[in-house]
Amino acid sequence: MYVLVYVFAAVLLLAGLYHFINPQFYHPFMPDWFPKSLANAAGGLAELLIGVGLFIPATRQLSLYAAAGLMLVFLPLHVIDLARARPVIGSKVIAIFRLLLQFVLIAWLYHAARTYGAGTQVQ
């Protein structure tokens, strides 16, 4: 059963869509030197493509690796937000939790990718 993979795929699809519905939502999370519109569109597109790929058995393993990579790419943004005097996410506690969750997601996605198709079920 791939329930958690499907849930994560749905979250990616919703987040990817939201990048295009409300791009201004994501801009404060990005450093000032970032090309915000381009980075927002690239992140949204990546989330959409990976989210779709997770639903397709033939592309699931590659998409799991891609999702882990995308979470690695987002990791510095979470560190930058945590380093701010007042994190955009709301508070230092929430920023720390989000950063820790990012490490858990990366580990889970990498493990899921490695075990996909090896006779074990990805949870």
N, C-alpha and C positions, 0 to 999 in steps of 0.2 A: 504494500500500500504506500502510495507516494503522497499522502495527505499533506505533510508539511511542505513538500516541494510545490504542490499545487497552491497552497496558501501563500507561500513566498512568491510564486509566479503572479498570483492575483495582486499582491501588494505592489510588486514591480510594475505591473500594468497600470494600476491606479495611480501610482506615483509618476510613472512616465507620462500618462495623460495629463496629470496636474501640472507638469512642467510647461505644457502648451496652453492649458486653460488659464492658469494664473502664474505666469513666469515671475512676476514681481515677488511672489512668496519666497522663492529660492535665492534671490539676489542678496539679501542681507547675510546669508550663510557664506557667501563667497568673499574672498579677500578683495580689497579695492583694486589691486593690480590685475585681477582676472578679467578676461573679456566676457562679461556676465551673460549677454544674450547668446553668444556662441556656446559657452560652457553649459548654459541651461538647456539649449536645444540638443547638444551632444549627449548630455546626461539623460535627458528625457527619451531620446531616440534609443540610446543603449538600454535603458530600462525596458522600453517597449519590446525591442528585439529579443532581449534575454528572456523576458517574461513569456513571450510567445514560444520561444525555443524550449522552455521548460515543460510546456504542455505536449511537445512532440517527442515521442520516444526516440526517434532517430537522431535528434539534436539535443536530447536531455543532458548527456554527459558533458558535451562541449559547453552547453549553456550553464551548467553548474560551475564549471571552471571559469567561464566568463563572468558569472555572478560573483564568484569569489574575487576575481580580478577587479571588478567594478567596486566592490566593497573596499578593496585595498586602495583604489584610486580615491575613494571618498574619505578614507581614513585621515589624511592630512587636514582636510576641512574641519573634521571633528576636533582634531588637536588644536587647530588655530582658534576655533570657537571656544574651546575650554580655556585657552590662554588669555582670552579677552577679559577685561575687568568685569564686564557684564555679558555673559554669553547670549547669543541671539536665541538659542533654544529656550532660555528662560532663567535658569539658575546654574550655578556650578554643580550642584548635586545632579540635576538632570543631564548636564553636559558630561559628567563623569559616567553616569549610567549609560548614556548613548555610546560613549567611547568603548566601554566594557562590552556592551551588546555588539558593537561592530566586530570586536575580536571573536566573540562567540559565533557570530554569523559567518565570518571568514573561515573559522575552523570547521564549522558544520558543513558549509558549502564545499570546502575542499575534501573533507571526508566523504561526503555524499557523492562527489564526482569520482573519487578514487574507487568507491565500492559499487558504483552503478554498473550493472551488467555483470558483476562478479558472483552472481548467485545469491546475493543478499539484497534485502529490500531496503531502499532508502526511506528513512522515516522523516 
